[in-house]
Amino acid sequence: MKTDMAGRAIKELEAGGRVLVTRLQYLGDVILTLPLVQLLSQRFPLAQIDYLAREAAADVLCGEPLFSRVWRLPDKSDGYGTVYRFFRELRGRRYSLAIDLYSNPRSALTTRLSGASMRIGGSRRMRKHLYTHPTVVAKTVRAATEFHIEHLTHLGIKGQPGKPSLTISELERDRARATLKKHGVNVDMPVIGIHPGGKWEVKRWPVKHFASLAGRLIEVFGMQIVAMCGAGEEAHREVLREVVGSRAVYLPTLPIRETAAIIAELDAMVVNDGGIMHVSVAVDTPTVGIFGSAEPDIWFPYEDFGPYQAAYTPIACRPCHSHVCGHLSCLWTLTPDMVEKKLLAVMESNKTRSTNPATS
């Protein structure tokens, strides 16, 4: 029966049917699902692919040519009328397939209520019964991108994930360049972005280290520094301002698509493990991602694709995956010199790639 269901879904998608992909939240996690979407699009070029996420994560996908529609999941605070209309419209799309890459209780129920005839999701607890095709991923699968692609085996799709990619339009690029110039950035000279924010302290490199790195890049290499932050992270940017002063440019908090377009105009980015790190890679900017308690082989599967490197120190207690730590040694022992070397390496690698297209 499951084979017949998959066969019907495949025929419908080959003929231009609709598929819903959902990863409800977290910006970086949504970016990590894009290789799966790219494989779906390659296998079913006529299919219409929709994406469903919460507002903050959905915003980064708006305007992406891969998607026919990007849905924002409403909250109860939006009112029951809004929630009812949302599900009525969602079911009205008549999906042949829905793929839930979050598989928590709410996403599982939402996938079931989408009305999709074939529903792929995780295999945890009772929620697995809301899917027609629950997925068990072997523990040997490490990278998040590979984990997601395992969900496609029900459709007979196999393959190695590529690098996530976001499409920045020429209009978005023009606006980004205008914003940088407005804040005094000379876009014809090397510009390095730094992002000292992050939700969890165990993922935030000390601002003191960011400041030390910024000072050397300015004084020794003559580079321009653009400091960025997300909503609620302004305090980290201001601490950096207190140390570095007017030698750097400090951008205000901007919408995520504007932030992505600005990052695409930079020569390189140094950023903590988090959503903006994944955005930086997705817009092809040379990136150094700083890791504390997490594992780069899971959350930074990018180093084979270009000028992208994870920076971390292999101390005995990492990775711990903890959100709280009393010493943060994994971050303090990662010195500015170590990160500087990785930054110069990704910039040199990008220069080589630009002058030799065969290596791209």
Protein Blocks (a to p, Z undefined) as FASTA:
>chain_A
ZZmmmmmmmmmmmnopacddddfbhjklmmmmmmmmmmmmmmmmmbccdddddfklmmmm
gopakbmbdcddddfknojklmmmmmmmmmmnopabdcdfklpaklmmmmmmnopabdcd
dfehjllmmpfbdcdddfklmblklmmmmmmmmnopacddddddddddfklmmmmmmmmm
mnopafkbccddddfbdfblklmccfklmmmmmmmmmmmnopacdddddehilmmmmmmm
mmnmmmbccdddddfklmmmmmmmpmbdcddedfklmmmmmnopacddddfkbcfklmmc
fklnmccdddddddfkbcehiabdfklmmmmmmcfklmmmmmmmmmmmmmmmmmmmklZZ
